[in-house]
């Protein structure tokens, strides 16, 4: 990597430059003024290697770890392994109480669900998991929804900034609402082949398109049950992924009200069964879906009643985030922080399956933890620690709704107004080197500029997410930091593979999504090439170091939905900037 290394010496002028706004027009100028590699920093980045990455992945994704589900023996092994690696690197305990863990109080729900619909004079029976998945987050032994009116509410979105309200003040309290996944797919009025960029960010998914939002608004509206229609294209994953994640114990953070404010039943249903239900209820699904693309859409009540019974097995249990700290070298700045995150958990095991029952999660996210550990080792090998402190945070229960990250963001061990940035890793590149790096959520913050400058040191480019419609920015741990105002960077695998044709990247992405994502087959493959993962990890070392050394805090771009929260936070208590 000797031709790709960023000089990490005390180049204050460079750091000031890259912390500012770097536009497309001055990218070449920045590249031409970047210092040449410094010999004393090469050993730090050279510690990142594919052998160590693979070694960590092998351990964490082994059958012994039983799929790393929170609250299981797999958690105990994972937390122990990560802690021992942090200790081996000489990192300090990240919790101010002198430990390497942060307690995360969780509550698990395992539901035995029954569901029927009375529609058009007949009863439609549904088979749990095959036809639908239903859960409740309420800490109650039994949940019943009986004879509940079924109402189609389009996309279930209330977005004032777009002049959009799918509810139109219709009272859905006590009713069962049916919603489409993703955002309203509005087409450009001047070109029907293109999405309207002025509405819901065009092709890109907004938070309104995420299932988490849809259940949140259902709770706010007082619905008794909320059903999301699963369509593979708009959802971004097959129905089997929903079953793999939801058709087992579901988990949430313990709350004083035992989640009594949540909608009683949260469900997904196969498209084919929804069409059958609507036809029996006197409506045509395709016509309703088309009507839902208009601002004038109003909820449609079906000639149907819903009945749900959920027998709920509830358990409360503690889980843990694992956190270590490299203390900053500047006495005035060491109480400011850069946080690297990756989630250690996966889906555990499913004893109902024949044959292989363990969801090993090699890519998702043993590879992310491996990358976190390699970055931590590299940073500890710097000749002088960064000015600011660096936290390495391995979070729990990402697969259950970003819960470990959410708990940290709401209960930070160090003040968020002194947290400069979060850099998150969820999966690593297993297919070889790329000429680029993908940036999920491009245009959100000035962290983009730092990534571009560092990528130039590797003779690489930064490209936007090629699948913005899948809403990846809202699907990993950095989002919980962003919601609290902390600028967050979420890079992903590049798309331009060296020595491969243009179709290779999409082919491999599609293969992984279809064959391995949230399946027992997410295991180490014999054809893996982690050379690209090494370069990506080295790149993130560079970015994190630039943030930790910078003269300015990273900032959200104007118009970004997270900027107001950050501005409010920073104005309330202004640290040295």
C-alpha positions, 0 to 999 in steps of 0.5 A, a space after each residue: 500500500 506504499 503508494 496509497 498512504 496519507 501522510 498523518 504527520 502534523 499537516 495542519 493546513 491539509 486538515 483544515 482544507 479537507 475539513 472545509 467544503 471540497 467541491 467537485 471543481 476543486 478536487 484536482 487541486 486538493 489532490 495535487 496539494 496533498 502531501 506524499 506518504 510519510 514513512 513513519 505512518 506506513 507500519 500503522 496501516 500495514 497492520 491491516 491485512 487479509 489474514 487477520 480479517 479472515 482470522 477474526 471472521 472465522 472465530 466470530 462466524 463459527 458454529 461455536 458462536 451459535 449465530 451471535 444472538 443477544 442474550 445467548 451463549 453466542 453473546 457471551 462468547 462474542 463479548 468475551 472475544 471482542 473484549 480480549 482483542 481490545 485488551 490485547 491491543 492495549 486499548 483502555 476500557 471505554 466505559 468510564 466505570 472502568 469496564 469494556 461494556 455498556 449494559 443494554 437492557 433488552 426484552 424479548 418477545 416470541 409470539 405464537 400468532 394466529 390470524 384470520 380475515 372475514 371478508 366478503 362473506 367468507 373467512 380467509 385463513 392465513 398460515 403464520 410465516 408462510 403467508 404473514 409474520 406478526 409480532 407484538 412489542 408489548 410486554 403482555 402474555 396475550 394480544 387480541 385484535 378482534 373484529 377490527 375494520 381493515 383500512 388501506 392507507 396507501 403508503 402510510 406516510 405523513 410528510 408535511 414537507 412534501 404536502 403529503 398525508 395518507 391519513 387525511 384525518 381519518 380515524 384509524 384508532 382500533 382498526 387494522 391498517 394495510 400499508 405499502 412498503 417504501 415511499 410513494 414512487 412519484 414519476 417526473 411529470 415531464 418524463 414518465 420514465 424517471 422518478 420525480 426528484 422533488 418528491 421523496 428524493 426521487 429514486 432514493 428511499 427516505 425514512 418514510 419508506 422504512 418499515 420502522 417509520 410505518 409502525 411508528 406512525 401506526 402507533 401514533 395514529 392509534 391503530 390496533 394492527 399494522 400490516 405492511 405489504 411485502 413486495 420484493 422490489 420496493 422492499 429490497 429483499 425477499 420475503 424469506 428475509 422478513 421471516 428469517 428476522 421476524 419469525 423468531 424471538 423479536 427484541 426491543 429495549 426495555 421501557 417503563 411502560 412495557 411498550 404499551 404505546 406501540 401498535 399492538 400487532 406489527 405484521 408483514 404479509 405476502 403480496 399474493 395474500 394481500 391481493 386475495 384479501 382485497 379482492 374478497 373485500 371488494 377492492 382491486 390491489 393494483 388499482 388501490 396501489 395506483 391511487 396511492 400515488 396521488 396526494 389526493 389519496 384517501 384511506 379506503 375501508 375494505 369490506 373486511 374484518 381482521 382477527 389476530 391472537 398472539 400468545 406472547 412469551 416475554 423475557 427480560 435480559 441484559 445485553 452488552 455493547 463492547 467499547 474501548 478507548 484510545 485516549 487522545 494526545 492533546 490535553 485540550 482535545 482528548 475529551 472529544 471523540 471519534 466513534 467507530 461502530 460495527 454490530 457484533 450480533 446476528 440472528 442466532 439459531 433456529 431449531 425449527 430448521 432441518 439441517 443447518 440451523 445456525 445463522 453464522 453471519 460471516 459477512 453480516 457482521 463478523 466481517 464488520 467486527 473484524 474490520 473494527 478490530 483491524 482499524 483499532 490495531 492500526 490506530 494503536 500503532 500510530 507513532 503518536 495517538 490522534 489529538 482527540 480520543 477514538 472510541 471503538 464500539 461493538 454494538 448489540 441487537 442491530 438485527 433487532 432494530 439498531 437497539 445497541 446503537 440506539 441505547 448508546 445514542 440515547 445514553 452516551 458514555 461521552 457527550 454527543 456534543 463532543 462527539 465529532 463523528 460516527 464511522 460505521 461498518 456493516 459488512 466487508 468487501 469479499 470480492 476483491 479490490 475496487 477502483 472506487 468506494 460507495 458512500 451511502 447517504 452521499 451529500 449529507 455531511 462534510 465527512 464526504 469530503 474527507 472520504 474523497 480526499 483519503 480515497 484519492 491517496 489510494 487512487 480511488 474515487 467515491 461513488 454514490 450508493 447505486 441502490 438508494 431505493 433500498 434505503 441503506 442509510 436507515 438500516 444500520 447503526 450510524 442512523 441512530 447517531 445521525 438521528 441524535 445529530 452526530 455526523 455519520 459516515 457509512 461507506 459500502 463496497 465499491 462497484 468497479 472491480 479491478 479486472 472485472 466487467 461492469 456487470 460483476 458488482 451487481 451480479 455479486 450483490 444480487 447473489 448475496 441478497 438472494 442466496 445469503 443475506 439473513 440466511 444460514 448460508 452467510 458463511 465464509 466462502 472458498 473464493 473470498 478475496 479480502 484485498 478490497 476489504 483491507 483497502 477499505 479498512 485502511 481508508 477508514 483509518 485515514 478518514 477517522 484520523 483526519 477527523 480526530 486531527 481536524 481544526 473543525 467539527 464535521 457538519 451536516 449539509 444545509 437541508 439535511 434532516 439531521 442538521 437542526 438537531 446538531 445545531 441545537 446541540 452545539 449551540 446549547 454547549 459549545 466545545 472547542 471547535 
